[in-house]
Amino acid sequence: MADKKKKEAGYEPKILSFCCNWCSYAGADLAGVSRLQMPANFRTIRVMCSSRVNPVYVFTALERGADGVIVTGCHPGDCHYARGNYFTRRRQALLEKVLEEIGFDRERVMLRWISASEGPEFASTMEEFDATIRSKGKNPLSEEVFL
């Protein structure tokens, strides 16, 4: 029992972030260059547009051990591919419905709009998401394959 408490005390959630190349990845870079405090327990995958994030990627990440997945992209109306983030917004709504339908906590998946000039917003979003995932604990689907 004491070992379990020690393990939980040292729990570091595994978070995967998909960042749009043109806005949110640049915002993440700005946060890093500005030396803003952020949790170090997330991995970032750079995609050309948030609309390129297939919901299957999110399910696969959760299945393979990610405790949370965040998709970030350009603000609606500012997409470099015209309407990409509108597709992302619709996919996210469907993804949340599917997660709710199968009984999975939909707060483990987040969508945020972050522009290239919003480094502090990126850092605060990651801190907020990290706190949310920490409060929820380990992913019940975890296979411990996450690298």
C-alpha positions in Angstrom: 0.0 0.0 0.0 2.9 2.4 0.8 4.5 1.7 -2.5 1.3 2.6 -4.3 1.2 6.0 -2.5 4.8 6.6 -3.4 4.0 5.9 -7.0 1.0 8.2 -7.0 3.0 11.0 -5.3 5.6 10.8 -8.1 3.0 10.6 -10.9 4.0 12.5 -14.0 1.2 12.6 -16.6 2.1 11.8 -20.2 0.6 14.5 -22.4 0.7 14.6 -26.2 0.2 17.9 -28.0 -0.6 18.3 -31.7 0.5 21.8 -32.8 -0.3 23.6 -36.0 2.9 24.6 -37.8 1.9 28.2 -38.5 0.4 29.4 -35.2 0.5 27.3 -32.1 3.9 25.6 -32.8 5.3 29.1 -33.2 3.5 30.1 -29.9 5.1 27.1 -28.2 8.5 28.2 -29.6 7.9 31.7 -28.3 7.0 30.4 -24.9 10.2 28.4 -24.8 12.4 31.2 -26.1 10.8 33.5 -23.5 11.7 31.0 -20.8 8.2 30.8 -19.6 7.5 28.1 -16.9 5.7 25.1 -18.4 5.4 21.5 -17.4 8.0 19.3 -19.1 5.8 16.2 -19.4 4.4 16.8 -22.8 5.5 15.7 -26.2 4.7 17.9 -29.2 3.9 16.7 -32.7 4.0 19.4 -35.3 1.3 19.2 -38.0 0.8 21.6 -40.9 -2.7 22.3 -39.8 -4.9 21.3 -36.9 -7.3 19.8 -39.4 -4.7 17.2 -40.2 -5.1 15.6 -36.8 -7.3 12.6 -37.5 -9.4 11.6 -34.4 -7.9 8.1 -34.8 -4.5 9.6 -33.8 -6.1 10.9 -30.6 -7.7 7.5 -29.8 -4.4 5.7 -30.6 -2.4 8.1 -28.3 -4.9 7.4 -25.5 -4.8 3.7 -26.1 -1.0 3.6 -26.1 -0.6 5.4 -22.7 -1.1 9.1 -23.1 -2.9 10.5 -20.2 -4.1 13.5 -22.1 -4.1 14.8 -25.7 -4.3 18.5 -26.7 -4.8 19.8 -30.2 -3.9 23.4 -30.8 -4.3 25.5 -33.9 -4.8 29.0 -35.4 -7.7 31.1 -34.3 -10.9 30.6 -36.4 -10.7 32.9 -39.4 -6.8 33.0 -39.3 -6.1 29.6 -40.6 -3.3 29.5 -43.3 -5.3 26.9 -45.1 -8.5 29.0 -45.1 -11.0 26.8 -43.3 -8.8 24.1 -41.6 -9.7 25.0 -38.0 -13.4 24.9 -38.8 -13.0 21.3 -39.7 -11.0 20.8 -36.6 -13.7 22.3 -34.4 -16.3 20.0 -36.0 -14.1 16.9 -35.5 -13.5 17.8 -31.9 -17.2 18.1 -31.2 -17.7 14.6 -32.7 -14.7 13.2 -30.9 -16.0 14.5 -27.5 -19.4 12.9 -28.3 -17.8 9.6 -29.1 -15.7 9.7 -25.9 -18.7 10.5 -23.9 -20.7 7.7 -25.6 -18.0 5.0 -24.8 -17.7 6.3 -21.2 -14.3 7.8 -21.5 -13.5 11.1 -19.7 -13.7 13.7 -22.4 -11.7 16.2 -20.4 -8.6 14.2 -21.2 -8.8 15.7 -24.7 -8.6 19.5 -25.3 -8.8 21.8 -28.2 -7.3 25.3 -28.0 -6.7 28.2 -30.5 -3.3 29.8 -29.9 -1.6 32.2 -32.3 2.1 32.6 -33.0 2.3 35.7 -30.7 0.6 34.0 -27.8 3.6 32.3 -26.1 2.2 33.1 -22.6 -1.2 31.7 -23.6 0.5 28.5 -24.7 2.4 28.1 -21.4 -0.7 28.8 -19.3 -2.8 26.4 -21.5 -0.2 23.6 -20.9 -0.2 24.3 -17.2 -4.0 24.3 -17.0 -4.2 21.0 -19.0 -1.4 19.4 -16.9 -3.3 20.3 -13.7 -6.5 18.8 -15.1 -4.8 15.6 -16.1 -3.0 15.3 -12.7 -6.3 15.7 -10.9 -7.8 12.8 -13.0 -4.8 10.5 -12.5 -3.5 7.8 -14.8 -5.3 6.9 -18.1 -7.4 3.8 -17.5 -6.7 2.6 -21.0 -2.9 2.9 -20.6 -0.8 0.2 -22.2 2.5 1.8 -21.1 3.7 2.1 -24.7 4.0 5.8 -24.7 7.6 6.9 -25.3 
